[in-house]
Amino acid sequence: MSATVHHGQIRSIPLAKPVLTSAASMQPLPQSWRMFFKQYRLNPVAKLLLLTASLQLAMAPAQAIPEADALKKLAVVPVFVLTDSKGVPLPMAKDKTLVLPLYLERTKAEAELAILQKANPSLLAKLVAIPLNDMTAKVKQLQLQLKDKSRTLVAPVISSPADRQQAILMLKQQGLSDKQIQEGLAVPVFFTKPFLSLAGPQPASKATAAAEPKLMFFMSYASLQAAIAKVPPAKRAGLEPQVADLSAVLRQIIQSPQDRYVIFPTADYFLLVQKQRLQNQQRPDPKAQPPPQLLSPSPTPASQAPGPASALPAK
């Protein structure tokens, strides 16, 4: 498989206005999370874009693909969740709100786990990696299981600070105000204009038409830059990095006339898959294998994407 530069006419993807959704054993809010709310000056109930089972996307009447199929493209985006020893998520309590952070980066999640364990030495907590599409459904289940109906469970997806700062810089260069960015940007997703495209597998016979190339979105700026670096300089100069909120990207996927987009797997996805393969080699008997923490990705084109070190030559 290879990637090329796609020069088709694709309209720009604007920031989406945040959509309020309610996304559940309760722990005191750590100091790091108090700083989070202070830093972004957000009321978690009113302004955070929260990904839950429906995501409550503002969809056009005609859809290219069902919403559920669009969410399956997030199977290559694992999020790291703090849980107890039995795997039950551990949300943080803030007033009437329960906050369950979904970390895109393992390192950030590990740092928060260390803070939680230091504040609660007797707590047997751990990290669990779950594909984002599956986690949205789990959040909805947790919401329904809340015994105290006066509380609201929210599950913000936490990107790396570096990606957020890069996204803010790019959006300000496009003329967006601080208010527009604060209200419209929750989970930055990066791409290029024109799009980088991923070619599908070659057909088994000449009589079979080749699969249409898929246009790529990236969950981190570093992954985008790594892909751009593989493009020959002559075409690389014409690539303009862009950013949009994840909700706007999903809406674009749903409204597109054809199923033409994929989300490039995150770096942690590749590491988890590699770890799972090593575990499978060490346990040749499938019956002896424990359930993996990373659930099997849905059968989407993104699951066949090349690894970070694969060449991305342009035509």
C-alpha positions in Angstrom: 0.0 0.0 0.0 1.1 3.5 -0.7 0.0 7.1 -0.1 -0.3 9.9 -2.6 -1.3 13.5 -2.7 -5.0 13.9 -3.6 -5.8 16.9 -5.7 -9.5 16.5 -5.8 -11.9 19.3 -4.9 -12.5 18.9 -1.1 -14.1 21.7 0.7 -12.5 22.9 3.9 -13.7 21.6 7.2 -14.6 24.3 9.6 -14.5 24.1 13.4 -17.7 22.7 14.8 -19.6 24.5 17.5 -19.3 22.3 20.6 -22.2 19.9 21.0 -23.3 19.2 24.6 -23.7 15.5 25.4 -23.8 13.7 28.7 -21.5 11.0 28.9 -19.4 7.1 35.7 -17.1 4.9 41.9 -16.2 8.4 42.5 -12.8 9.9 43.4 -11.8 13.4 44.5 -10.7 15.6 41.7 -6.9 15.7 41.6 -5.0 18.9 41.6 -4.0 18.4 37.9 -7.7 18.3 36.9 -8.4 21.5 38.9 -5.7 23.1 36.8 -7.2 21.6 33.7 -10.5 23.4 34.3 -8.7 26.6 35.3 -6.4 26.5 32.2 -9.2 26.2 29.7 -11.7 28.2 31.7 -14.4 25.7 30.9 -17.6 24.7 32.6 -17.4 21.0 32.0 -21.1 20.6 31.6 -21.6 23.6 29.3 -18.6 23.8 27.1 -16.6 20.6 26.8 -17.2 18.7 23.6 -18.0 15.2 25.0 -17.8 12.1 22.9 -20.5 9.6 23.9 -22.3 6.8 22.0 -24.2 9.1 19.7 -21.9 12.2 19.7 -25.0 14.0 18.7 -23.6 15.1 15.4 -25.4 17.7 13.4 -26.0 15.6 10.3 -27.4 16.4 6.9 -30.6 14.6 6.0 -28.7 12.5 3.4 -25.8 10.4 4.7 -23.1 8.8 2.7 -22.5 6.2 5.4 -24.4 5.4 8.6 -23.2 7.2 11.7 -22.3 3.9 13.3 -20.0 3.1 10.4 -18.3 6.5 10.7 -17.6 5.8 14.4 -16.0 2.5 13.6 -13.2 4.5 11.9 -12.2 5.4 15.5 -11.3 1.8 16.2 -7.7 2.7 15.5 -7.7 5.4 18.1 -7.2 3.8 21.5 -8.0 5.9 24.6 -6.5 5.2 28.0 -8.9 5.1 30.9 -8.2 5.0 34.7 -10.0 2.0 36.2 -10.0 0.0 39.5 -8.5 -3.4 39.7 -11.6 -5.0 38.1 -11.6 -2.6 35.2 -14.4 -0.4 36.4 -13.8 3.2 35.2 -12.9 5.8 37.9 -14.4 9.2 37.2 -13.4 12.3 39.2 -16.0 14.1 41.2 -16.5 17.9 40.7 -19.7 19.3 42.3 -22.5 17.5 40.5 -20.3 16.4 37.6 -18.4 13.2 37.2 -15.5 13.6 34.9 -14.0 10.5 33.1 -11.0 11.6 31.1 -10.2 9.6 28.0 -6.5 10.1 27.3 -5.2 9.8 23.7 -1.6 9.5 25.0 -0.5 6.7 27.3 2.3 8.8 28.9 -0.3 11.5 30.0 -2.6 8.8 31.3 0.3 7.2 33.3 1.2 10.6 34.8 -2.4 11.0 36.0 -2.5 7.5 37.3 0.6 8.2 39.4 -1.0 11.4 40.8 -4.2 9.4 41.7 -2.3 6.6 43.4 -0.2 9.1 45.4 -3.4 10.8 46.6 -5.1 7.5 47.3 -2.4 4.9 48.3 -4.9 2.2 49.1 -6.6 2.5 45.7 -5.8 -0.4 43.3 -6.0 1.5 40.0 -4.7 0.8 36.5 -4.9 1.9 32.9 -7.0 0.2 30.3 -6.8 0.9 26.6 -10.1 0.8 24.7 -10.8 1.8 21.1 -12.6 5.2 21.1 -15.6 3.9 19.2 -16.2 1.2 21.8 -15.6 3.7 24.6 -18.4 6.0 23.4 -20.9 3.1 23.8 -19.4 2.3 27.2 -19.8 5.9 28.4 -23.5 5.8 27.5 -23.9 2.6 29.5 -22.2 4.1 32.5 -24.5 7.1 32.3 -27.5 4.9 32.4 -26.1 3.0 35.4 -25.7 6.1 37.5 -27.7 5.7 40.7 -27.6 9.4 41.6 -29.5 10.9 38.7 -28.7 14.4 39.9 -25.1 13.8 38.7 -23.9 14.1 35.1 -21.1 12.0 33.7 -18.9 13.7 31.1 -16.0 12.0 29.2 -13.7 14.5 27.6 -11.1 13.2 25.1 -7.8 14.6 26.2 -5.3 15.4 23.5 -1.6 16.2 24.1 -0.9 19.8 25.2 1.5 20.1 22.2 -1.2 19.1 19.7 -3.7 21.5 21.2 -1.2 24.4 21.2 -0.3 23.6 17.6 -3.9 23.6 16.6 -4.5 26.9 18.4 -1.6 28.4 16.5 -2.8 27.2 13.2 -6.4 28.4 13.8 -5.2 31.9 14.9 -3.2 32.1 11.7 -6.4 31.5 9.9 -8.0 34.4 11.6 -10.1 32.7 14.3 -10.5 34.5 17.6 -9.7 33.0 21.0 -13.4 32.8 21.7 -14.1 30.8 18.5 -11.2 28.4 19.3 -12.2 27.9 22.9 -15.8 27.2 22.0 -15.1 25.2 18.8 -12.0 23.1 19.5 -12.1 20.1 21.8 -10.2 17.3 20.0 -7.9 18.6 17.2 -7.6 16.4 14.1 -5.0 17.2 11.5 -4.9 16.8 7.7 -3.5 18.5 4.6 -4.8 20.6 1.8 -4.7 18.8 -0.7 -5.3 15.6 1.2 -2.8 12.9 1.6 -4.5 9.7 0.3 -3.9 6.1 1.1 -4.1 3.6 -1.8 -6.0 0.4 -1.2 -4.7 -3.1 -1.9 -4.1 -4.1 -5.5 -6.9 -6.1 -7.1 -6.4 -9.9 -7.4 -7.1 -9.7 -11.2 -7.0 -7.1 -13.9 -10.8 -7.5 -14.3 -11.3 -6.2 -10.8 -11.3 -2.4 -10.4 -8.7 -1.0 -8.0 -10.0 0.4 -4.7 -10.5 4.1 -4.5 -7.8 5.9 -2.4 -8.8 7.0 1.0 -8.2 10.5 2.3 -6.4 10.6 5.6 -6.9 12.4 8.9 -4.3 12.3 11.7 -4.9 12.4 15.5 -1.6 14.1 16.1 0.5 16.7 14.4 3.6 14.6 14.7 2.0 11.8 12.7 0.9 14.3 10.1 4.4 15.7 9.8 5.9 12.1 9.6 3.6 11.4 6.6 4.4 14.7 4.9 8.1 14.0 5.3 7.8 10.8 3.2 6.4 12.8 0.2 9.0 14.0 -2.4 10.0 17.6 -1.9 8.5 18.7 -5.2 5.0 17.8 -4.0 5.6 18.3 -0.3 5.9 22.0 -0.8 2.3 22.2 -1.9 0.9 20.5 1.2 -0.8 22.9 3.6 -1.4 21.5 7.1 -5.0 22.0 8.4 -6.8 21.3 11.6 -10.5 20.8 12.6 -12.4 19.5 15.6 -13.1 15.8 15.7 -16.9 16.4 15.6 -16.5 18.4 12.4 -14.3 15.6 10.9 -16.9 12.9 11.8 -19.7 15.1 10.3 -17.6 15.5 7.1 -17.1 11.7 6.9 -20.9 11.1 7.3 -21.9 13.7 4.8 -19.4 12.8 2.1 -21.0 11.4 -1.1 -18.6 8.4 -0.9 -16.9 6.5 1.9 -13.6 8.1 1.2 -12.0 9.0 4.5 -9.9 7.1 7.0 -8.3 8.0 10.3 -4.6 7.1 10.5 -3.9 4.8 13.5 -2.2 6.5 16.4 1.3 5.7 17.6 -0.1 4.0 20.7 -2.3 1.8 18.5 0.7 0.4 16.7 2.4 -0.3 20.0 -0.6 -2.0 21.4 -1.0 -4.2 18.3 2.7 -5.1 18.4 2.3 -6.0 22.1 -0.7 -8.1 21.4 1.0 -10.0 18.6 3.9 -10.8 20.9 1.5 -12.1 23.5 -0.2 -14.3 20.8 3.1 -15.7 19.8 3.9 -16.6 23.4 0.5 -18.2 23.8 -0.1 -20.3 20.7 -3.2 -21.9 22.2 -6.1 -19.3 21.7 -8.0 -20.8 24.6 -5.2 -19.9 26.9 -5.2 -16.2 25.8 -6.7 -13.7 28.2 -9.0 -11.0 26.7 -6.7 -8.3 25.3 -7.1 -4.8 26.8 -7.1 -3.4 23.3 -10.2 -4.6 21.6 -10.0 -5.9 18.0 -10.4 -3.0 15.6 -13.4 -2.8 13.4 -12.8 -3.9 9.8 -12.3 -0.5 8.3 -9.8 0.6 5.7 -7.8 2.4 8.4 -7.0 -0.9 10.1 -4.9 -1.8 7.1 -2.9 1.4 7.2 0.9 1.1 7.0 3.0 1.5 10.1 4.7 4.8 11.0 8.0 3.7 9.2 6.3 2.8 6.0 7.1 4.9 3.0 4.5 7.3 1.7 5.6 8.1 -1.8 3.6 10.6 -3.9 2.8 10.0 -7.5 
